Amino acid sequence: MDHSTVTTGARAGDALAAAYAELEPTPRRVYRILGTLPVPVLDADLAAAACALPWAEADWTLQILDEEQLVERVGHLAGDEDRLPLYRFGEAALAHAAVLSHGEEVVALDRLAVWILVCARAVQRELAPHQEQPTLPPPGAHPGGAGLEFPFRPTDHAAMLEWLEHQGTNNLLPLLTALGERGRSDLIWRTVDGWWPLFQRRRPHSLWVGVHRVGLVAARADGDRAGERRMLLSGAIGLLDAGQHGEAAEWNTAAVEGARAERDVRDEGQALHGLALGCLAEQRPEDATALVAQAMARWESCGYRRGEALAQITLAQCVMNDRPQQAIDLLTCARTTLRDESGPDHHLIRALAIRGHAHLLAGDPAAAAGDLKRARDEFPEDDTSPWPARTQTLLTQARTVQQEHPTARAAATPSRTAPTDRSGPADDRLHQHDHQNPGGRSAPA
């Protein structure tokens, strides 16, 4: 090693030690704890949770550490200078904090992990209300985590997604790795599950697939078969959405086998439906149709009407090129069920857009334009799925055909291929009922 590098490092260490010696007890403790936690990007919310401090004190403490050059300010949340400042430890500071460790980081890691999980579940309840959540580990398994402030307002959907995206991009994988080293498999897969709203709405494929690989290993290590199927089902959707059809089929097949072993017909229906979506994405509508029929039969047997409606949407995509009127009827029925079961949501709008395409294929551009315009206007601005763009493209086609055939139904359209949504029923992963959950754990309130 170059002598000058060693000298520079020693000087940096001396400067850090001198600055640390001048701190009050609370900033010293925060420095020691945060410097040993697996979270590369820090903020006051995270510091308050990990160090069990009021938010204002955590914010003030980070400012002190920044002024003393013990941490570095690296910007603001979402790049907005009026938003929460972000910090990180330099390499020398990380080494210095590790030497000072008093063992506080063990409890702090649990406290932080539970806080992150509780925050993610709050986002799930707001943005994915149809999704049943797994129970938390027993209270004795995680100190702290309760009574802390959320880093977003309860109804601020944009801020919720922004928080998931920020933590997912910067801190989630290092946190999961550290939890794995401590044997906290129970927290790992539940935390992955909590990121579902981000995967559903923003579709970050690399993160989606990567954390589900970790979550699947953790669920198996935890011995939670319902958790394992959650990871398989939601991970398969990510794999399919990323174009990894073969592995998605493997995950869905494993979920089918697991569901059958546990006699969970809802999860079995979900996995069969996932296999159908894979066939549809590969332009194999006949195979997809057979699998959708099996999924629908499972869901009918357990009274899951929303699942039946989602299967009808997929079946409509299978048949619409050859039998567009049948597709229209299926989509109309599906929309009625979805409206009755759950009110407005992504799939209700998606069904409207697909019905518009079916009208176009049936030679009715006026009806097509009506459905497609309404669907385009109903998709929320933050919907990053392919459907808003597809809907606009189809609407343009419908209006073009209308202009060419102003007084009659057109006999043909520019596109004869039904668009497929490889992500499938992304907010409707189907989970265990309480009596099927190992250990008989009840669902959270």
C-alpha positions in Angstrom: 0.0 0.0 0.0 1.2 3.5 -0.8 2.7 5.2 2.3 0.8 8.5 1.5 -2.5 6.6 1.5 -1.8 5.2 4.9 -0.8 8.6 6.2 -3.9 10.2 4.8 -6.1 7.5 6.3 -4.4 7.9 9.7 -5.0 11.7 9.6 -8.7 11.2 8.7 -9.0 8.8 11.6 -7.4 11.3 14.0 -9.8 14.0 12.8 -12.8 11.8 13.3 -11.7 10.8 16.7 -11.2 14.4 17.7 -14.6 15.4 16.4 -16.3 12.5 18.1 -14.6 13.4 21.4 -16.3 16.8 21.3 -19.8 15.5 20.9 -22.5 15.3 23.5 -23.7 11.9 24.6 -26.7 11.7 22.2 -24.8 12.5 19.0 -22.1 10.1 20.1 -24.7 7.3 20.5 -26.4 8.1 17.1 -23.0 8.1 15.4 -22.0 4.8 16.8 -25.4 3.2 15.9 -25.9 4.6 12.5 -22.2 3.9 11.5 -22.7 0.2 12.1 -26.1 -0.3 10.5 -26.5 -1.7 6.9 -28.2 1.4 5.5 -26.0 3.4 3.1 -28.4 6.4 2.9 -29.6 7.9 6.1 -32.3 10.5 7.0 -34.0 11.7 10.2 -36.9 9.3 9.9 -34.6 6.3 9.8 -32.3 7.7 12.5 -35.3 8.3 14.8 -36.5 4.7 14.3 -33.1 3.1 14.7 -32.0 5.1 17.7 -35.4 5.4 19.4 -35.4 9.2 19.3 -38.0 11.8 18.7 -37.9 12.9 15.1 -36.8 16.5 15.9 -33.9 15.3 18.0 -32.8 12.8 15.3 -32.9 15.6 12.7 -30.9 18.0 14.9 -28.4 15.2 15.7 -27.7 14.5 12.0 -27.2 18.2 11.4 -24.6 18.2 14.2 -22.8 15.2 12.8 -22.8 16.9 9.4 -21.4 20.1 10.8 -18.6 18.1 12.6 -17.9 16.3 9.2 -18.7 12.9 10.7 -21.3 12.3 8.1 -21.8 13.7 4.6 -24.9 15.3 3.2 -25.7 13.8 -0.1 -28.8 15.7 -1.2 -32.5 15.6 -0.5 -35.3 13.2 -0.9 -36.5 13.2 -4.5 -33.8 15.8 -5.3 -36.0 18.6 -3.8 -34.0 21.0 -1.6 -37.2 21.6 0.4 -37.5 18.0 1.3 -35.8 15.7 3.8 -31.9 15.9 3.8 -30.1 12.7 3.1 -26.7 11.7 4.6 -24.1 8.9 4.4 -21.0 7.8 6.2 -17.7 8.0 4.4 -15.4 4.9 4.4 -13.2 6.3 7.2 -16.2 7.2 9.3 -17.6 3.7 8.9 -14.3 2.1 10.1 -14.2 4.6 13.0 -17.7 3.9 14.1 -17.2 0.1 14.0 -14.3 0.4 16.4 -16.5 2.4 18.8 -19.3 -0.1 18.7 -21.0 -0.8 22.1 -23.1 -3.6 20.8 -26.1 -1.2 20.4 -26.5 -2.0 16.7 -28.0 -5.4 17.4 -31.1 -4.0 19.0 -31.1 -1.0 16.7 -31.1 -3.2 13.6 -34.2 -5.0 14.9 -35.9 -1.8 15.7 -35.1 -0.3 12.3 -36.2 -3.4 10.4 -39.5 -3.6 12.2 -40.1 0.1 11.6 -39.5 -0.3 7.9 -41.8 -3.3 7.8 -44.6 -1.5 9.7 -44.2 1.5 7.3 -44.4 -0.7 4.2 -47.5 -2.5 5.6 -49.1 0.9 6.1 -48.5 1.7 2.4 -49.9 -1.8 1.5 -53.1 -1.1 3.4 -53.6 2.2 1.5 -52.5 1.3 -2.0 -53.2 -2.4 -2.2 -56.4 -2.8 0.0 -57.3 -6.1 -1.7 -54.1 -7.8 -0.6 -54.2 -9.8 2.5 -51.2 -9.2 4.7 -49.2 -11.9 6.6 -49.1 -11.6 10.4 -46.1 -10.1 12.0 -43.7 -12.2 14.0 -44.5 -12.6 17.7 -44.0 -9.4 19.7 -41.1 -10.8 21.6 -39.2 -11.4 18.4 -38.7 -7.7 17.6 -38.1 -4.9 20.2 -39.4 -1.5 19.3 -41.0 -0.6 16.0 -44.2 0.7 17.5 -45.1 4.3 18.4 -42.8 5.9 15.9 -43.9 8.4 13.3 -44.6 7.3 9.7 -42.4 9.1 7.1 -45.5 10.1 5.1 -49.0 11.3 5.6 -51.6 8.6 5.7 -53.3 9.5 2.4 -50.3 10.9 0.5 -50.0 8.2 -2.1 -47.2 9.9 -4.0 -45.1 10.2 -0.8 -45.7 6.6 0.1 -44.5 5.4 -3.3 -41.5 7.8 -3.1 -40.5 6.4 0.3 -40.7 2.8 -1.0 -38.7 3.7 -4.0 -36.1 5.6 -2.1 -35.6 2.8 0.5 -35.8 0.1 -2.1 -33.1 1.8 -4.3 -30.7 2.6 -1.5 -31.2 0.4 1.6 -33.5 -2.6 1.1 -31.0 -5.2 -0.2 -28.3 -4.3 2.4 -30.9 -4.5 5.1 -32.1 -7.9 4.0 -28.6 -9.2 3.8 -27.8 -8.1 7.4 -31.1 -9.6 8.6 -30.1 -12.8 6.9 -26.8 -12.8 8.7 -28.7 -12.6 12.0 -31.0 -15.4 11.1 -34.1 -13.1 10.9 -35.8 -14.9 8.0 -39.2 -14.1 9.4 -38.6 -10.4 8.9 -36.9 -10.8 5.5 -39.8 -12.3 3.5 -42.4 -10.2 5.2 -40.4 -7.0 4.3 -40.1 -8.1 0.7 -43.9 -8.7 0.7 -44.4 -5.2 2.0 -42.8 -3.6 -1.1 -45.6 -4.9 -3.3 -47.2 -1.5 -4.0 -43.9 -0.3 -5.6 -43.6 -3.4 -7.7 -47.2 -3.1 -8.8 -47.1 0.6 -9.7 -43.5 1.4 -10.7 -42.3 -2.0 -11.9 -38.6 -1.9 -11.0 -37.7 -5.3 -12.5 -34.2 -5.7 -11.1 -35.2 -4.9 -7.6 -38.5 -6.8 -7.9 -36.8 -10.0 -9.0 -33.7 -9.6 -6.8 -35.5 -9.2 -3.5 -37.9 -12.0 -4.2 -35.0 -14.4 -4.7 -33.8 -13.4 -1.2 -37.4 -13.5 0.1 -38.0 -17.0 -1.2 -34.9 -18.4 0.4 -35.9 -16.7 3.7 -39.5 -18.0 3.6 -38.2 -21.5 3.1 -35.7 -21.1 5.9 -38.5 -19.7 8.1 -40.6 -22.8 7.4 -43.6 -20.7 6.4 -45.3 -22.4 3.5 -47.8 -19.6 3.0 -44.9 -17.1 2.9 -43.0 -19.3 0.4 -46.0 -19.2 -1.9 -46.3 -15.5 -1.5 -42.7 -15.1 -2.7 -43.2 -17.6 -5.5 -46.4 -15.9 -6.8 -45.4 -12.3 -6.6 -41.8 -13.1 -7.7 -43.2 -15.0 -10.8 -45.2 -11.9 -11.8 -42.0 -9.9 -11.7 -40.1 -12.5 -13.7 -42.9 -12.6 -16.3 -43.0 -8.8 -16.4 -39.3 -8.7 -17.0 -39.6 -11.2 -19.9 -38.1 -14.2 -18.0 -40.9 -16.5 -19.0 -39.2 -19.8 -18.3 -38.3 -19.0 -14.7 -41.6 -17.4 -14.1 -43.2 -20.7 -15.2 -41.0 -22.6 -12.8 -42.0 -20.4 -9.9 -45.7 -20.7 -10.7 -45.4 -24.4 -11.1 -43.8 -24.7 -7.7 -46.6 -22.5 -6.3 -49.2 -24.9 -7.8 -47.5 -27.9 -6.2 -47.3 -26.1 -2.9 -50.9 -25.0 -3.0 -52.1 -28.4 -3.8 -50.1 -29.9 -1.0 -51.7 -27.5 1.4 -55.1 -27.7 -0.3 -55.2 -24.0 -0.8 -57.4 -23.6 -3.9 -57.1 -19.8 -4.0 -53.3 -19.9 -4.2 -53.6 -22.8 -6.7 -55.9 -20.6 -8.9 -53.4 -17.7 -8.7 -50.5 -19.9 -9.8 -52.5 -21.5 -12.6 -53.5 -18.0 -13.7 -49.9 -17.0 -13.7 -49.0 -19.9 -15.9 -51.8 -18.8 -18.3 -50.4 -15.3 -18.4 -47.0 -16.7 -19.4 -48.6 -18.7 -22.2 -50.5 -15.6 -23.4 -47.2 -13.6 -23.3 -45.7 -16.2 -25.6 -48.6 -16.0 -28.0 -50.0 -19.4 -27.0 -53.7 -18.5 -26.5 -55.0 -22.1 -26.6 -52.7 -23.2 -23.8 -53.6 -20.0 -21.9 -57.3 -20.7 -22.3 -57.0 -24.2 -20.8 -55.1 -22.9 -17.8 -57.5 -19.9 -17.2 -60.4 -22.4 -17.2 -58.6 -24.4 -14.4 -57.9 -21.2 -12.5 -61.5 -20.0 -12.8 -62.8 -23.4 -11.6 -60.6 -23.2 -8.5 -61.8 -19.7 -7.7 -65.4 -20.6 -8.3 -65.1 -23.5 -5.9 -64.0 -21.2 -3.0 -66.3 -18.3 -3.9 -63.5 -15.9 -4.9 -65.6 -13.7 -7.3 -62.9 -11.1 -7.8 -60.5 -13.8 -9.0 -63.2 -15.1 -11.4 -63.4 -11.6 -12.8 -59.7 -11.3 -13.3 -59.7 -14.7 -15.0 -62.5 -13.5 -17.3 -60.3 -10.6 -18.4 -57.4 -13.0 -19.2 -59.8 -15.3 -21.1 -61.1 -12.3 -23.1 -57.5 -11.6 -24.2 -57.2 -15.3 -25.2 -60.2 -15.3 -27.5 -60.6 -11.7 -28.7 -58.7 -12.1 -32.0 -61.0 -14.8 -33.2 -64.2 -14.1 -31.1 -64.2 -10.4 -30.2 -67.9 -10.4 -29.3 -67.3 -13.2 -26.7 -64.4 -11.1 -25.3 -66.7 -8.1 -25.1 -69.3 -10.1 -23.1 -66.6 -11.5 -20.8 -65.1 -8.1 -20.1 -68.5 -6.5 -19.4 -69.2 -9.3 -16.9 -65.8 -8.9 -15.3 -66.3 -5.2 -14.9 -69.6 -5.6 -13.2 -68.1 -8.1 -10.7 -65.1 -5.9 -10.1 -67.2 -2.9 -9.5 -69.4 -4.8 -7.1 -66.6 -6.5 -5.2 -64.0 -3.7 -4.9 -65.0 -0.5 -6.6 -62.6 1.4 -8.9 -59.1 0.0 -9.4 -56.5 -0.7 -12.0 -58.1 -3.9 -13.3 -61.5 -2.3 -13.8 -59.9 0.3 -16.0 -57.7 -2.3 -17.7 -60.8 -4.3 -18.6 -62.4 -1.2 -20.1 -59.3 -0.6 -22.3 -59.3 -4.3 -23.5 -63.0 -4.1 -24.2 -62.3 -1.1 -26.4 -59.8 -3.1 -28.4 -62.3 -5.9 -28.7 -64.9 -3.5 -30.1 -62.2 -2.4 -32.6 -61.6 -6.0 -33.6 -65.4 -6.5 -33.9 -65.6 -3.6 -36.3 -67.2 -1.0 -34.1 -64.8 1.9 -33.9 -67.3 4.3 -32.3 -67.8 1.9 -29.3 -64.1 1.3 -29.2 -63.3 5.0 -29.1 -65.8 5.5 -26.3 -64.3 2.8 -24.1 -60.7 3.7 -24.8 -61.1 7.4 -24.2 -62.8 6.7 -20.9 -60.1 4.2 -19.9 -57.3 6.7 -20.9 -58.9 9.4 -18.7 -59.4 7.0 -15.8 -55.8 5.7 -15.6 -54.0 7.6 -12.7 -51.1 9.7 -13.6 -48.7 7.6 -11.6 -49.6 4.3 -13.4 -46.4 3.2 -15.0 -47.8 -0.1 -16.4 -47.9 -0.4 -20.2 -51.7 0.1 -20.3 -52.0 3.9 -20.5 -49.7 4.1 -23.5 -51.4 1.1 -25.2 -54.8 2.6 -24.6 -53.7 5.9 -26.2 -52.4 3.9 -29.2 -55.6 2.0 -29.6 -57.7 5.1 -29.2 -55.7 6.7 -32.1 -56.4 3.6 -34.2 -60.1 3.7 -33.4 -60.4 7.4 -34.3 -58.6 6.8 -37.6 -61.0 4.0 -38.5 -63.9 6.2 -37.5 -62.7 8.8 -39.9 -62.3 6.3 -42.7 -65.8 4.7 -42.0 -67.9 7.5 -40.6 -71.3 5.9 -41.1 -70.8 2.2 -40.7 -69.0 -0.4 -38.6 -65.5 -1.1 -40.0 -64.7 -4.7 -41.1 -61.1 -4.7 -40.1 -58.6 -2.8 -37.9 -54.8 -2.2 -38.1 -54.0 -4.5 -35.2 -55.2 -8.1 -34.8 -53.1 -9.0 -31.8 -54.6 -8.5 -28.4 -52.2 -6.6 -26.0 -51.3 -8.7 -23.0 -50.6 -7.6 -19.5 -47.8 -9.9 -18.4 -48.1 -8.7 -14.8 -51.6 -10.1 -14.5 -53.6 -9.5 -11.4 -50.8 -7.6 -9.8 -52.7 -6.5 -6.7 -54.5 -9.8 -6.2 -51.9 -12.3 -5.0 -54.0 -14.8 -3.1 -53.0 -15.9 0.3 -53.7 -18.2 3.2 -56.8 -18.1 5.3 -56.1 -17.9 9.0 -57.0 -21.5 9.6 -54.6 -22.6 6.8 -51.7 -20.5 8.2 -49.1 -22.6 10.0 -49.4 -22.0 13.7 -53.0 -20.7 13.4 -51.8 -17.0 13.4 -54.6 -14.5 13.0 -54.5 -11.8 10.4 -53.6 -8.3 11.5 -56.3 -5.8 12.2 
